[in-house]
Amino acid sequence: MEDWRLTNQIRYLSGKEFKYGKFVAKGNNDHSHCEFCRTKFYDGDLCYLDNDSYYTVCEQCYNDFKEMFGWK
């Protein structure tokens, strides 16, 4: 599948577990970006977060790639 949003994320996001919740800004980092489409998330925005809340994925990209990446 060719998709402009795919840029080697398979190396670090394959098999990760994500939960749907609110992004929480930490320290000087007041926002995050979807790992695929680069949508911005600010404090309190809903998105998919990995268990460490390091990686964020928007709902559309999560649904588009969850099978390919084996997300739970």
Secondary structure as UniProt FT lines:
FT   TURN            4..5
FT   HELIX           10..13
FT   TURN            14..15
FT   STRAND          18..22
FT   TURN            27..28
FT   STRAND          31..34
FT   TURN            35..37
FT   STRAND          40..42
FT   TURN            43..44
FT   STRAND          46..50
FT   TURN            51..52
FT   STRAND          56..57
FT   HELIX           59..69
//
